[in-house]
Every structure is written in C-alpha cells, then in structure tokens.
Amino acid sequence: MKDPKDSSGKKYFGLDRNVFYTGLTSFFTDTSTKMLYSVMPLFLLSIGASKTSISLIEGIAESTASLFKALSGMWSDKIGRNKPFMIIGYGATAIITPLYAFARLPVHVLYLRFTERVGKGMRAAPRDSLISASIKGNHTGKNFGFHKAMDNSGAIIGPLSAFLLLYFFPLNYTNIFLIATIPAVLGVLTIIFMIKESHPDKERKINKVSLKQFPGKFWFYLTIIFIFSLGNSTDALLLVKTSETGINPSYVPFIYMIFNTVSVLFAIPIGKLSDRKGRGIMIICGYLVYAAVYFLFGHFNSVSIFIMLFMFYGLYSALADGSQKSLLSDIVSKDMKGTGFGIYHAIIGITLLPASVIAGYLYDNVNSNAPFYFGAAMSLTAAVLMIVFMLKYRTRSS
C-alpha cells in the first residue's frame, strides 16, 4: 500500500507534487515580498533614510539572520523533516508584512526586515532540501528552474500590483503593505494543506551532521559564491539609481517587474539546458552577463538604457540562480542536503552585509557609478574561478 506521506504519486505538469506546491508557495510569497521590495527604497527615502542606510538595513537584516539558514538546514537533516521549518519561515513573512504600515522611522523598517529575514532563514534550506529530495532522475535543473520561474512569477505580479496601487494612489504605501499580506497568507496555507514530507519519518535515521563530510569541491564552490556575492549588493541600489533619472516614482516597480519577467521566461529552458550541458557553463555565462549589466549601470544614466539592462539582469538571474542550486544539489550527498543548502544560503546572506556596506559607502562617498564597477569586477573574478573549478573537477550535471 502506498504510504500516505509519499509525495511521488500524482504529477503536476510532469513535476512531483512537492515541487509544484513549493513553487506555488514561493509564487504567493514572492508576490507579497516583491510588492514591498519594489517600493521599499522609495518608502525609506520618504521617511528620511540615506542611500547608505538603505544598503545597511538590507545588509544587516540578511546577514544577522543568516545563521538561521545554516541551523535550519542542519536541524532538518537531523530530524528528517522540512515542512515545520517552512511553516514557521513563511508564517513569519505573513505576520510581519502588514506591520510595515506602522513604520515611521528607518529603524522600524530595520526591526521588521530583520524579523522577516529570520523567517526566510528558517525556510530557505529546508525548502531547497525538500525540492532536491523530491526530484526523480536527472531533472534537477528543470525542477529548480521551475521553482525559480514560479518565484519570479510572483516577483512580476508583486511589482505590477505595487505599480498600479502607486499609480492610482500616489505615495500611499500603507495600501501596498496591507494588500501584500493576502498572498503571504495564501502561501502559508499551501504549505499546511498541500505539501508532504519527502520521506516517511520511520525510514529516516537521526544523523550526526559534521562539516567534515563535505568534499573539497563543496568548499571551493562556496568560495566562488562568496566572491560573487561580495559584489552582489542589494537590488535596491539599482532601483535608487533608476529613480534618480527623473522617472515618475510610480514606474519604478514596473521597471523592476521587467527584470523578473525575463527571468521567468528563461528559467525553465535554461534549467533543462543545464541538465544536458552542465551547470558550470550556465553559471559562468550568468556571471559574465551580470558583470556587463553592472558595468553599464555604472557607465550610463539613462532610463531607456536601464530598462534594457534590467532585461539582461533577468537573463543573468535565469542563468545563475537555479544553476547554482542545481550544482550544489549535485555535489552534496542525500543525507546532507539540508545542511549544504543551509551553509550556501548563509554565506550569501552573511556576505550581503559587507557587500551592502561597501556599495552604500561607494554610492554616497565616491559617486553613484563606483558600486556598480565594483560589482562588475567581483563577478568577473568569480567567473574566472568558476572556469578553474570546472577544469579542476570536470563538473557537469550529475
């Protein structure tokens, strides 16, 4: 008789039910968070924040919450359960979202962002571990590509909704914060009622988790991720620079939506391509596109050029984001995936603090071009190291 906890039965568009409903959860949650994120730089400026403060808020919130990303991955590996961590993590977002309507100072936003990012830290690694454990056959790139597409589909609807609300109700951020709560709650309900554990608890042994179990190429790979992330500061600076071209503020979320639209269109095809051609080449191409985009953001100050660059920024996201997770899934053993993804997310989160401090300082104290040139240089360095990684380990799809 089929175990009721087995998630491998019914397929949805050729995907395991866990992969499908995890994607749906991310769609709802990203609709909510990107409604907020697309207007947050403008909201912070309206309550007295500087560019450095905007970068610092994002960096502190991400970095100080990153410890939970590693711990939640280790805990989920030890107890053999991912769903409780996802409920807590996504639930935190649903609770915090409406509270932004009551923020009156930048420090209030910092407290709320920190708490919400702790929730993300609790859910990120167990979620990716659940997806990885639910995949059958050599379709890792396709499945993570689907999740990325659903994630960014929400990131299309969110900024579009924010654009419409700002267009009809100029500078009324309270409406956005309250309405954004609805999809966040839907995401939590999807986890509770539709997602199953990827394996029965009785078949899962409590393992002793040790970092020594990871191979050398895992740490080399994370070193590359660290270097790239050091130049990958908050996207808020891209939105701030776009707003300084004189564009109507209500159109800034709409421009951010362009980035997510392109990412959605290419995420699944590139994921499938990485299953056939290898993850490394996709990551290298993504880093090179990122370097070009950031260099041109630093070189120009034209809204028409920035719109085009946001399109290529979406291509970078489709090339790199899903491929990075797929390669990590290939490297890490089955019993250590939660821990592996936890360390991966923690490194990205922790690095965002120095990355944001550097970018914000360069923006305010050198000029508005400097942080983008720095990001381009870090991305090129990471691309070169990724080539070395491929030559050293001859890494292709698993």
SEMIRO-148520 format. One line per 2 residues: number of its first residue (from 1); their letters; for each residue x, y, z of C-alpha. Coordinates in pm, 1 decimal, m for minus. Layout:
N
NUM) A) X:Y:Z; ...
# end
This chain:
398
1) MK) 0.0:0.0:0.0; 126.4:345.6:m83.8
3) DP) 249.2:544.1:213.2; 22.9:847.3:259.5
5) KD) 328.7:1062.5:315.2; 482.7:963.7:m13.1
7) SS) 489.4:1267.4:m238.1; 588.5:1086.3:m554.4
9) GK) 244.1:980.6:m680.4; 41.9:1233.3:m876.1
11) KY) 231.8:1458.8:m1112.9; 153.8:1821.2:m1190.4
13) FG) 279.7:1926.8:m1534.1; 535.3:1645.7:m1510.7
15) LD) 656.5:1761.1:m1168.2; 638.6:1597.8:m826.4
17) RN) 355.2:1745.4:m617.0; 604.1:1880.7:m361.7
19) VF) 798.6:2064.1:m631.3; 477.0:2205.9:m778.0
21) YT) 325.4:2322.4:m449.9; 655.8:2453.9:m318.7
23) GL) 671.7:2659.8:m636.9; 315.8:2779.5:m574.8
25) TS) 408.7:2876.0:m218.9; 704.2:3077.2:m348.8
27) FF) 476.6:3240.2:m607.3; 237.3:3364.6:m339.3
29) TD) 513.3:3470.7:m101.2; 719.3:3647.8:m365.5
31) TS) 410.0:3831.8:m484.9; 388.3:3967.6:m132.6
33) TK) 756.3:4036.7:m67.3; 822.7:4193.2:m407.2
35) ML) 525.0:4425.8:m366.8; 710.1:4554.8:m63.4
37) YS) 1062.5:4531.1:m203.6; 984.2:4725.1:m522.1
39) VM) 869.1:5029.1:m322.1; 1083.5:4991.6:m9.0
41) PL) 1372.1:5214.9:m131.5; 1124.6:5493.5:m213.9
43) FL) 940.9:5440.4:116.3; 1268.3:5457.1:311.3
45) LS) 1371.6:5775.1:130.0; 1031.9:5924.4:216.4
47) IG) 1091.6:5867.3:590.5; 1443.2:6010.6:592.1
49) AS) 1680.4:5724.4:502.8; 2006.2:5783.2:312.3
51) KT) 2142.4:5555.6:40.5; 2390.2:5414.2:290.0
53) SI) 2107.1:5348.7:536.2; 1906.0:5166.2:270.5
55) SL) 2200.3:4937.2:191.9; 2281.4:4893.3:561.2
57) IE) 1924.3:4796.6:654.6; 1917.5:4527.5:388.4
59) GI) 2267.9:4406.6:473.9; 2207.0:4385.6:850.0
61) AE) 1871.2:4214.2:805.3; 2007.9:3949.5:568.9
63) ST) 2341.1:3888.7:737.7; 2233.2:3870.4:1100.9
65) AS) 1952.3:3630.4:1008.2; 2181.7:3409.2:802.2
67) LF) 2283.9:3195.1:1098.2; 1931.2:3053.9:1094.0
69) KA) 1980.1:2943.2:734.2; 2263.0:2710.5:832.9
71) LS) 2100.0:2595.9:1156.1; 1762.1:2519.6:999.2
73) GM) 1930.6:2308.6:732.1; 2122.8:2110.3:993.9
75) WS) 1812.9:2065.7:1210.9; 1604.4:1945.9:917.1
77) DK) 1873.3:1688.2:830.0; 1885.8:1564.3:1188.8
79) IG) 1511.5:1519.4:1238.9; 1430.9:1428.1:880.1
81) RN) 1155.6:1689.8:846.0; 1139.4:2003.7:633.0
83) KP) 775.5:2112.0:649.2; 774.3:2254.5:1007.7
85) FM) 1061.5:2489.4:923.3; 879.0:2603.5:609.4
87) II) 559.9:2678.9:803.5; 748.9:2884.5:1062.3
89) GY) 953.6:3067.5:798.2; 673.1:3155.7:560.5
91) GA) 443.2:3227.3:854.7; 685.4:3494.7:979.9
93) TA) 655.4:3676.4:646.9; 275.1:3668.8:665.5
95) II) 277.8:3812.3:1019.2; 537.2:4085.1:959.6
97) TP) 409.6:4217.2:623.7; 114.5:4429.1:748.2
99) LY) 327.9:4581.2:1024.9; 525.6:4788.6:770.9
101) AF) 215.8:5009.9:750.3; 300.1:5136.0:1100.3
103) AR) 671.9:5210.9:1037.1; 759.7:5578.6:1080.0
105) LP) 1140.8:5567.3:1103.1; 1409.9:5372.8:910.7
107) VH) 1495.8:5184.2:1231.2; 1140.7:5049.3:1243.8
109) VL) 1191.0:4900.9:897.7; 1520.8:4751.2:1015.2
111) YL) 1347.4:4567.1:1303.3; 1076.5:4433.8:1073.7
113) RF) 1317.0:4335.0:796.0; 1537.6:4152.9:1045.3
115) TE) 1245.4:3951.9:1186.6; 1111.3:3867.2:841.2
117) RV) 1457.6:3761.7:721.3; 1492.2:3532.6:1023.0
119) GK) 1180.0:3363.6:890.5; 1338.9:3331.9:547.6
121) GM) 1645.6:3187.3:714.2; 1430.3:2919.9:876.4
123) RA) 1263.9:2815.8:549.5; 1521.0:2852.6:269.9
125) AP) 1743.4:2546.9:324.4; 1464.0:2302.9:425.6
127) RD) 1263.0:2416.7:121.4; 1550.4:2351.7:m120.4
129) SL) 1625.1:2023.3:55.8; 1261.0:1918.4:12.6
131) IS) 1272.1:2001.0:m358.3; 1600.0:1814.7:m405.8
133) AS) 1472.6:1506.4:m220.7; 1153.4:1502.5:m429.9
135) IK) 1331.2:1500.9:m768.1; 1340.4:1172.8:m961.6
137) GN) 1603.9:1114.5:m1228.1; 1840.0:1366.0:m1385.2
139) HT) 1597.8:1657.8:m1385.7; 1748.6:1874.7:m1113.1
141) GK) 1793.6:2176.6:m1339.7; 1437.9:2151.7:m1472.9
143) NF) 1288.1:2131.6:m1123.3; 1491.8:2413.3:m973.0
145) GF) 1424.0:2608.6:m1292.3; 1050.4:2562.6:m1235.2
147) HK) 1082.6:2682.6:m877.2; 1279.8:2984.9:m993.7
149) AM) 1014.6:3058.2:m1258.3; 732.8:3041.0:m1001.6
151) DN) 936.8:3252.0:m759.2; 989.1:3519.1:m1022.1
153) SG) 630.1:3497.3:m1148.4; 531.4:3624.8:m806.9
155) AI) 802.8:3885.1:m848.5; 618.1:4001.3:m1162.4
157) IG) 272.9:4019.2:m1007.9; 406.2:4189.8:m693.7
159) PL) 574.0:4492.5:m856.1; 288.1:4519.9:m1108.3
161) SA) 39.4:4537.0:m822.8; 255.5:4794.3:m644.8
163) FL) 278.8:4999.4:m965.9; m99.2:5004.9:m1006.8
165) LL) m155.0:5097.1:m643.3; 100.7:5379.8:m659.4
167) YF) m37.6:5499.5:m991.4; m391.8:5536.2:m860.5
169) FP) m295.0:5623.9:m501.0; 37.3:5817.4:m526.3
171) LN) 276.7:5769.9:m234.0; 18.3:5570.1:m35.6
173) YT) 247.0:5291.5:82.1; 8.5:5173.6:355.5
175) NI) m228.5:5022.5:98.3; 56.7:4821.9:m51.8
177) FL) 172.3:4683.4:283.1; m177.6:4572.9:384.0
179) IA) m276.3:4419.5:49.9; 57.8:4234.7:30.1
181) TI) m47.6:4036.3:337.3; m310.3:3840.6:140.9
183) PA) m78.0:3637.6:m86.7; 162.6:3582.0:205.7
185) VL) m116.2:3409.0:398.6; m210.5:3201.1:91.7
187) GV) 149.1:3078.2:75.1; 136.3:2950.0:432.2
189) LT) m195.3:2772.0:370.9; m47.0:2599.4:65.0
191) II) 232.1:2452.8:277.2; m0.9:2336.0:552.7
193) FM) m256.4:2162.0:330.5; m74.3:2062.3:9.8
195) IK) 291.4:1979.9:83.8; 401.7:1642.1:225.2
197) ES) 731.8:1533.5:372.4; 951.7:1379.7:102.7
199) HP) 1015.5:1065.0:306.6; 838.7:886.1:593.7
201) DK) 974.9:968.9:937.9; 1015.1:598.9:1025.2
203) ER) 1260.5:546.7:743.7; 1471.3:840.9:847.6
205) KI) 1755.1:794.4:1093.8; 1884.8:1074.9:1307.2
207) NK) 2227.0:1151.6:1164.2; 2527.2:1315.4:1320.0
209) VS) 2597.6:1610.9:1097.5; 2963.6:1706.2:1051.5
211) LK) 3113.8:1966.0:820.0; 3399.4:1721.1:753.6
213) QF) 3155.6:1513.9:547.6; 3157.1:1773.0:269.8
215) PG) 3407.4:1720.9:m15.2; 3674.5:1975.3:m105.2
217) KF) 3491.0:2091.2:m417.3; 3195.3:2193.9:m198.0
219) WF) 3414.7:2446.7:m14.9; 3584.6:2564.4:m334.7
221) YL) 3241.6:2619.3:m487.6; 3121.5:2818.0:m185.9
223) TI) 3436.3:3032.5:m207.1; 3329.6:3129.2:m559.2
225) IF) 2978.8:3206.0:m433.6; 3127.3:3425.3:m159.6
227) IF) 3338.4:3628.9:m403.5; 3047.0:3683.0:m638.5
229) SL) 2813.8:3775.3:m351.7; 3062.5:4035.0:m227.0
231) GN) 2985.0:4236.5:m541.1; 2615.9:4145.0:m545.6
233) ST) 2474.3:4410.8:m315.2; 2106.3:4480.2:m268.6
235) DA) 1897.2:4540.6:m581.5; 1762.0:4846.5:m400.9
237) LL) 2057.5:5046.7:m533.6; 1958.2:4958.9:m890.1
239) LV) 1612.0:5096.3:m816.2; 1753.0:5405.6:m644.7
241) KT) 1976.0:5488.8:m941.0; 1686.4:5433.1:m1179.9
243) SE) 1468.8:5670.0:m974.7; 1741.5:5937.8:m999.3
245) TG) 1698.1:5959.9:m1376.7; 1383.5:6168.1:m1315.0
247) IN) 1134.9:5890.4:m1385.9; 791.9:5905.0:m1218.9
249) PS) 832.8:5707.3:m891.2; 520.5:5501.3:m966.4
251) YV) 701.4:5347.5:m1266.2; 998.5:5216.8:m1065.5
253) PF) 816.5:4895.0:m956.8; 708.6:4845.1:m1319.6
255) IY) 1071.4:4857.0:m1436.9; 1170.1:4606.3:m1166.5
257) MI) 893.6:4382.0:m1299.4; 1071.8:4370.1:m1637.3
259) FN) 1370.6:4200.3:m1473.0; 1151.3:3931.0:m1318.9
261) TV) 954.5:3874.2:m1640.9; 1268.6:3792.5:m1837.2
263) SV) 1389.1:3563.4:m1558.3; 1059.5:3370.6:m1566.0
265) LF) 1069.4:3324.9:m1943.5; 1419.8:3177.1:m1940.2
267) AI) 1436.2:2993.4:m1604.6; 1289.2:2657.1:m1710.6
269) PI) 1456.8:2637.4:m2056.4; 1794.7:2720.4:m1901.3
271) GK) 1731.3:2468.6:m1622.9; 1668.6:2197.5:m1881.9
273) LS) 1978.2:2307.0:m2072.4; 2188.7:2277.0:m1757.6
275) DR) 2067.5:1914.8:m1720.7; 2215.9:1840.8:m2062.4
277) KG) 2516.6:2071.4:m2091.5; 2624.7:2118.5:m1730.7
279) RG) 2563.6:2368.0:m1453.6; 2904.7:2533.5:m1461.2
281) IM) 2874.6:2683.7:m1807.5; 2535.3:2833.9:m1717.1
283) II) 2681.3:2990.5:m1402.7; 2979.7:3133.9:m1591.3
285) CG) 2752.4:3286.1:m1854.8; 2535.1:3431.0:m1578.8
287) YL) 2831.8:3592.5:m1405.8; 2955.1:3744.2:m1732.5
289) VY) 2611.5:3889.5:m1808.1; 2596.1:4028.2:m1453.8
291) AA) 2937.5:4193.7:m1495.0; 2828.5:4358.1:m1819.6
293) VY) 2499.8:4479.6:m1669.4; 2665.1:4632.1:m1362.5
295) FL) 2940.9:4794.7:m1567.7; 2682.5:4960.0:m1793.2
297) FG) 2472.9:5067.6:m1492.8; 2781.3:5249.7:m1373.3
299) HF) 2863.9:5397.1:m1714.5; 2521.1:5534.2:m1813.0
301) NS) 2244.8:5736.7:m1650.4; 1955.3:5691.0:m1891.2
303) VS) 1619.2:5534.1:m1807.8; 1585.8:5382.8:m2157.3
305) IF) 1924.5:5211.4:m2121.3; 1838.3:5099.3:m1767.9
307) IM) 1519.2:4933.4:m1893.7; 1728.1:4730.4:m2138.0
309) LF) 1978.1:4646.3:m1863.6; 1701.3:4521.3:m1635.0
311) MF) 1607.4:4279.4:m1914.2; 1962.6:4142.1:m1923.7
313) YG) 1966.3:4138.0:m1544.0; 1672.8:3897.9:m1567.3
315) LY) 1875.9:3680.0:m1804.7; 2158.8:3669.3:m1550.1
317) SA) 1910.8:3557.3:m1282.8; 1775.8:3276.7:m1502.7
319) LA) 2127.3:3160.5:m1589.8; 2282.2:3165.2:m1243.6
321) DG) 2027.7:3129.7:m963.9; 1875.0:2790.9:m1046.0
323) SQ) 2204.0:2653.5:m1180.7; 2386.0:2741.9:m857.5
325) KS) 2136.1:2540.6:m651.1; 2135.7:2253.6:m901.6
327) LL) 2514.7:2227.7:m889.4; 2506.2:2229.9:m510.9
329) SD) 2247.3:1950.3:m519.7; 2480.4:1750.7:m745.4
331) IV) 2776.8:1796.6:m510.6; 2612.6:1726.2:m172.8
333) SK) 2507.4:1376.9:m62.1; 2140.6:1298.2:3.7
335) DM) 2167.8:1297.1:384.2; 2348.7:1632.6:393.4
337) KG) 2140.8:1839.9:153.3; 1966.6:2043.9:423.0
339) TG) 2299.4:2133.9:582.5; 2460.6:2201.3:245.1
341) FG) 2184.4:2434.0:131.3; 2185.8:2597.7:473.6
343) IY) 2555.5:2685.1:450.2; 2504.2:2802.6:91.1
345) HA) 2222.5:3040.4:187.3; 2410.0:3153.1:499.5
347) II) 2717.9:3252.5:301.1; 2509.6:3454.2:56.5
349) GI) 2322.2:3622.6:341.6; 2625.7:3695.5:557.4
351) TL) 2817.4:3837.3:261.7; 2534.3:4078.9:186.2
353) LP) 2630.4:4292.2:488.5; 2985.5:4380.6:374.0
355) AS) 2860.9:4392.6:13.3; 2589.1:4643.0:105.0
357) VI) 2817.6:4848.6:328.8; 3078.0:4872.1:52.5
359) AG) 2818.8:4957.6:m213.4; 2638.4:5213.5:2.4
361) YL) 2964.6:5381.3:103.8; 3084.9:5399.9:m256.1
363) YD) 2747.2:5540.4:m367.2; 2737.4:5816.9:m103.4
365) NV) 3109.5:5899.0:m71.3; 3266.5:5832.6:m413.4
367) NS) 2994.3:5852.9:m678.6; 2685.3:5666.8:m799.2
369) NA) 2889.0:5468.7:m1053.7; 3150.6:5319.5:m820.0
371) PF) 2941.8:5041.4:m656.0; 2841.6:4905.7:m996.1
373) YF) 3200.5:4895.6:m1122.0; 3295.5:4710.1:m804.1
375) GA) 3015.9:4458.1:m858.8; 3128.5:4401.2:m1216.5
377) AM) 3486.3:4334.2:m1102.4; 3377.6:4079.4:m839.1
379) SL) 3155.5:3899.5:m1089.4; 3438.0:3871.6:m1343.5
381) TA) 3665.3:3730.1:m1072.0; 3400.9:3471.2:m980.0
383) AV) 3359.6:3374.9:m1347.8; 3733.0:3308.7:m1379.6
385) LM) 3733.5:3097.7:m1062.3; 3432.0:2904.2:m1191.8
387) IV) 3630.3:2815.8:m1504.2; 3911.2:2689.4:m1279.6
389) FM) 3654.4:2489.9:m1081.2; 3523.5:2323.5:m1396.8
391) LK) 3873.5:2237.6:m1517.3; 3974.0:2102.8:m1177.1
393) YR) 3668.6:1885.8:m1115.0; 3538.3:1847.9:m1471.2
395) TR) 3194.2:1930.8:m1330.5; 2890.5:1853.2:m1540.1
397) SS) 2537.1:1757.7:m1448.5; 2520.9:1467.2:m1206.1
# end
